Amino acid sequence: MELITSPPDAADAARQGDPSAGQEVSRVATVRILLATAVGPLVTGYTAVAALLALITAIAPGAHFSTAGVLLAAGPGWLAAHQVPVQLTGHPLGALPLLPTVGLVLLVAWTAAGAAQRLGYREPGQALTLIGVLGGTHALFGATISTLSRDAPVDADPLPAFLIPGLVAALAAGIGSAGRCGLLAVARRYLDPLARHGLRAGALGMAGLLTAGALVFTLGSVLAAPTMHELFQLNAPGIGSGAGMLLLCLGYLPNAVIAGLGFAAGPGFSIGSVTVSAFGLEGGPVPGLPVLAGLPEEHARWWLALLALPAAAGALVGWSVRRIDANPAVRLRAVGIAGALVGFGVVLLGTLASGRLGSGAFDPISIPVGTLSVAAFCWIVIPGAAVAWFAGPHAPVPPAEPTAEEKTVELPVTLVEEPQDSPDPAEDESTESAEDTETGEADTGTGEADEAAGTEDTALDEAGEQPATATATDAVDDADADDDADADDDADADDVDADDAGPEEFGRER
C-alpha cells in the first residue's frame, strides 16, 4: 500500500521531466512549449472573435450567415479587440470597446504564467523570452491581418496594426510571468518600503476611483431605466437584435465606468458637442445606445454631492497608510506617491476610452486626460494627507527591544592574580647583606661630615678669641667670616636632621 499511496520522490519527478525537480527541459521540449505559447493566444482570440460575430450574425434578423465572411471579418475584429483604430468604409473608429481587450490581456497573461511553469523559469531574465515571443507573434499577426484586409470594408493601417497588438501582448506577458520569474521579487528588492507602501495605496486609490465611476454609471442607469427600455425597443427590436445590442453595450461597459469616473472627479467627458460634468451640461445629439441612457437632459445641483465619492477614495488611501511610520511626514510622502500613480493611471485609462467615432455629430468621444489627471491627484492627496496626518501616531515610537541575537549577557568577572615565584632564601640573605652594607656606608659618610663640621667650628672659635684690628680689610674679613659661620651652622643643622631621619627612612625602605 505504501508503494501506491506514497508520493514520488525527487528522483522520480526528475525522471518524469518535472522542471520543479531541478531537471532542465530539453531544447526540443522548450521549442514545443514556446511554439504553443505563441500560437495559443492567437488561435484562441481569433476563434473567440469569430464565434461572437457568427452568433450575432446568426441571431440578427435579415442577416446572411457566411463562414468565409465571418472568418474574414474576424481579422479586423481581432485588431479592434487590441485597440487598433480601424476604418469602416473610410470612416475612422477609434473609440473601441475595452471589455474584449481586458479578456485578451487575461488570456495572454495566463498563457505566459503557464509557460513559465512548464519551462521551469525562475529568473527575471528568462521572462524576456516569453515577453519577446508573445509580443513578436502578436505584432506579426496584426501586420498580416492589416495587409490581407486592405481592400475590405473594414481595414486598419499597417503600422498601428503591428505596434499596438505587440505592445499589448508584451505587457500582458510581463504581468503573467512577473510572479513566477521573480520580477516582483526584484521590484521589492530595489524599492524602499516607503515606495512599496505608496504604490499599494495608489492601487487602492485607483480601485476606489473606478468604484466611484461604477457607482455613478449605475445610479444614472437606474434612474434612466425607462429610457433604456425605450432605446432597446426602438433601435434593437426582436431577440436577435436585442442580443446584439446587449453584447455591444457590455463591450463598452468599461468605457462607461471611466466616463463616470471623469464625471465624479469633476472634469467630465464629451461626446461630439455634448459635454457633461458635475459643474455643468452642454446638450446635443447622442448615439441611441442603451448604455448611454443615463446621460441627463439638464443640469442638477445635487450632482455636486457625487464629488464626495473621489474624496472618499482619497480618505481610504490616507487610512491605509496611517500606521506605516510614526513620522507624519513619511506618511505624507507615501500619499504623494499614491497620488502620482493614480494620476498616471487616469491618463492611461482616459486615453483608452477616448477616440474617433465616425465623422458625424457624435465624433469624437473625449475625456480631458490632463485636467482629469490633476483632479484625480488632488482628490487622492488632499483627503489622504489629512487622514494620514490626523489618524496616525504622532508620539515618537519607543526603541524596539533587542532581539535574542542582539541581547548581551553580563557574566561575573573574577580577577585572578598571577602566581608569584616563591622567594629564594639565598637571594633574601644576599639582599639583606647588601642593604646592611649600604646602610653602614651611609652612616660612615654621615660621621665624616660631622667631624669636618666640628673642625671648622673649632677653627672659627679660635679665630674669634684673637683681637681684631679696626681696618676696612678686617671689616670685610669679619663679614666673610660671619657668612661662613652662618653657612656652617646651616650645614650642622642639616647634618643633624640627616642623622635623625636616616634610620627611619632606611627602615621604611627595608
C-alpha positions, 0 to 999 in steps of 0.5 A: 500500500505504501508503494501506491499511496506514497508520493514520488520522490525527487528522483522520480519527478526528475525522471518524469521531466518535472522542471520543479525537480531541478531537471532542465527541459530539453531544447526540443521540449522548450521549442514545443512549449514556446511554439504553443505559447505563441500560437495559443493566444492567437488561435484562441482570440481569433476563434473567440472573435469569430464565434461572437460575430457568427452568433450575432450574425446568426441571431440578427434578423435579415442577416446572411450567415457566411463562414468565409465572411465571418472568418474574414471579418474576424481579422479586423475584429481581432485588431479592434479587440487590441485597440487598433483604430480601424476604418469602416468604409473610410470612416475612422473608429477609434473609440473601441470597446475595452471589455474584449481587450481586458479578456485578451490581456487575461488570456495572454497573461495566463498563457505566459504564467503557464509557460513559465511553469512548464519551462521551469523559469525562475529568473527575471531574465528568462521572462524576456523570452516569453515577453519577446515571443508573445509580443513578436507573434502578436505584432506579426499577426496584426501586420498580416491581418492589416495587409490581407484586409486592405481592400475590405470594408473594414481595414486598419493601417499597417503600422498601428496594426503591428505596434499596438497588438505587440505592445499589448501582448508584451505587457500582458506577458510581463504581468503573467510571468512577473510572479513566477520569474521573480520580477516582483521579487526584484521590484521589492528588492530595489524599492524602499518600503516607503515606495512599496507602501505608496504604490499599494495605496495608489492601487487602492486609490485607483480601485476606489476611483473606478468604484466611484465611476461604477457607482455613478454609471449605475445610479444614472442607469437606474434612474434612466431605466425607462429610457433604456427600455425605450432605446432597446425597443426602438433601435434593437427590436426582436431577440436577435437584435436585442442580443446584439445590442446587449453584447455591444453595450457590455463591450463598452461597459468599461468605457462607461465606468471611466466616463463616470469616473471623469464625471465624479472627479469633476472634469467630465467627458464629451461626446461630439458637442455634448459635454457633461460634468458635475459643474455643468451640461452642454446638450446635443445629439447622442448615439441611441445606445442603451448604455448611454441612457443615463446621460441627463437632459439638464443640469442638477445641483445635487450632482455636486454631492457625487464629488464626495465619492473621489474624496472618499477614495482619497480618505481610504488611501490616507487610512491605509497608510496611517500606521506605516511610520510614526513620522507624519511626514513619511506618511505624507510622502507615501500619499504623494506617491499614491497620488502620482500613480493614480494620476498616471493611471487616469491618463492611461485609462482616459486615453483608452476610452477616448477616440474617433467615432465616425465623422458625424455629430457624435465624433469624437468621444473625449475625456480631458486626460490632463485636467482629469489627471490633476483632479484625480491627484488632488482628490487622492492627496488632499483627503489622504494627507489629512487622514494620514496626518490626523489618524496616525501616531504622532508620539515618537515610537519607543526603541524596539527591544533587542532581539535574542541575537542582539541581547548581551549577557553580563557574566561575573568577572573574577580577577585572578592574580598571577602566581608569584615565584616563591622567594629564594632564601639565598637571594633574601640573605644576599639582599639583606647583606647588601642593604646592611652594607649600604646602610653602614656606608651611609652612616660612615659618610654621615660621621665624616661630615660631622667631624669636618663640621666640628673642625671648622667650628673649632677653627672659627672659635679660635679665630674669634678669641684673637683681637681684631684690628679696626681696618676696612680689610678686617671689616670685610674679613669679619663679614666673610667670616660671619657668612661662613659661620652662618653657612656652617651652622646651616650645614650642622643643622642639616647634618643633624636632621640627616642623622635623625631621619636616616634610620627611619627612612632606611627602615621604611625602605627595608 
